[in-house]
Amino acid sequence: MNYSTLKKTVVLSFVSLMAVGMAQAQTTTPDTSKSSGTTTPKVFGGTGGYNTWSIGVNVGITSGLIPFEENSTNHFKGSLGYGLTLKDQLSNSFAVQLDYYGGKVQGDDQTGTGAATASKFGGTSFSTKFNSVGLSGVFDIGNITFLHRASGLILYGSAGLGLDFYTPSFTTASTSVTYASSVKELNAPVGVGLKFKLTDNLDLNLGYTLTFVDNYNFSGFKTYPSISHYAYTYAGLAYTFGSKSKPSLEWANPVAMMYDELYDAALRQEVEALKGRVANVETSVNDLKKDSDGDGVSDQFDKCPNTPAGTVVDGSGCPLVIPPPIDTSLFVRKPIGGGGSIAAYSNIQFEFDSSVLKTSSYPVLDATSADLRSSGASAELDGYASSEGTAAHNMHLSKDRANSVKTYLVNSGVEAKKIKGERFR
C-alpha cells in the first residue's frame, strides 16, 4: 500500500468520523430539569438522564503481522500487550475515547526447520517496546437487541490519531542492533470489536486494533515503502461511573425506547386528553357554522332568527329593506298639435338619492333638445323627489335634478330663456 495515500486516507477518515460524532452529540440536548433520581429517561430527554463516563482496562496479544499489508517479518510471534481507556459517551452511538496502549511487538523469519533467514527488508528478527497514547472516536455499527429498551451486544468500530514512543531491537544476517533512544512518531489506530453488557455499569470488550505508525522503522530495519504497523487483539472490562439511579447512555436503545413509549400508560392518557380537546374544538366550530333558518348567517351572529325561507337578509340576518324604485315623474313636456294640448316625454331617470342623470335618459333629453331648437318653443321643468327623507332634503334634491336637466338642454343648444316655470315637489 502506498504510504502517502494510506496516511491521507486514515487522517481524512478520522476527521470525518469525529465530525459526524460531534454532530450527533449536539443533536442530543442535555435535559437540566432531570434530577439524580431519574430512573426511566425518555427517548427525547437528552443525556442528562444517563451516565456517560467510563474507564476501562484491557490485556491481549500484539503482533507484527496484519492482513492485506506487506509485513516486516513473515513468522507470527505473539507478545503481551495492555491498555487503559477513558471514554465520554456523547450520544448513544458515538463516544470520544482517550487511549493508552503498551507492551512489546516481536517477529522473525524462522523457517519450518527452525533456521532464520533474512526478510526482503534485510532483518531476521525484531523486538520493539512501545507506549502509545491517542484520541479516538468510537461508533456503534449495530446490535442484536434492536427492540429491547437496553442493548445487550454491540458491534463497534474506532479510528483515531495519537503518538507512539518505541525502542526497536533487531537482528540481521550479520549484526544485532538496539536503538539507543526512543523514537516518537504519529500513529493512526483503526479497530473493531464486540461489547457485551455484564451489568448496568460493567461491560466486557473484545477487540482488534491495527495501528499504523508514521515511519518505516518500527521493527528497527527500514521497511520502505511498507509503512510500519502492528496489531493488538485484546479483551477488557469497562466500568461506567456516575449516579446509580441513572442508566448508561452507551446501552440506551432509542428505537426500542420509542417503541415502548408508544405503549406508555401516561402517554396514552395524554393522547386521550388531547383527543377530547380536539373534539371540543370541533364541536365549537360546528356551533359557529350552524344556521338553523338557512339564511346564510350562522346562529352565533343571527340577530333575526327564524326568518322565512327565501328571505333576503343583511349581514346580521335581518330582512334586507330595499327602497322602491324612484319615479321622477314627468320633467319635460312639449306642445302637441295646434290645440295647445301637451304630452309628456318619457320619464327622465336619476341615480338613487342623486341629481346625476342616468345614461338611459340621454336619448329622451336629446330628442327634447331637438324639438325645442327646431320649434323655438319653450319648456317648463318640474322637479320631483321620492317621499323618503325629510321635506328639506327632498326639496333640495328636486331643485338639483331640475338644474341637471336644464344644464343638459342648454349645453345641447337650447336657449336658457326657453326653459322656464320651474316647480319643485
Secondary structure, DSSP 8 states (H G I E B T S, - for coil): --HHHHHHHHHHHHHHHHHHHHHHHHTS---TT--TT--S--TTS-GGGSB-EEEEEEEEEEES--TTS--S-SB---EEEEEEEEEEEEETTEEEEEEEEEEEEEEE-B-TTS-B---TTSEEEEEEEEEEEEEEEEEEEEES-TTSSB-SEEEEEEEEEEEEEEEEEEEESS-EEE-SS-EEEEEEEEEEEEEEE-SSSEEEEEEEEEEEESSS-TTSS--TTS-EEEEEEEEEEEEEES-TTS-BGGGB-HHHHHHHHTT-HHHHHHHHHHHHHHHHHHHHHHHHH--TT-SSS-TTT-SS-S--TT--B-TTSSB------------BEEE-STT--EEE-----B-TTS--B-GGGHHHHHHHHHHHHHH---EEEEE---SSS-HHHHHHHHHHHHHHHHHHHHHTT--GGGEEEEEE-
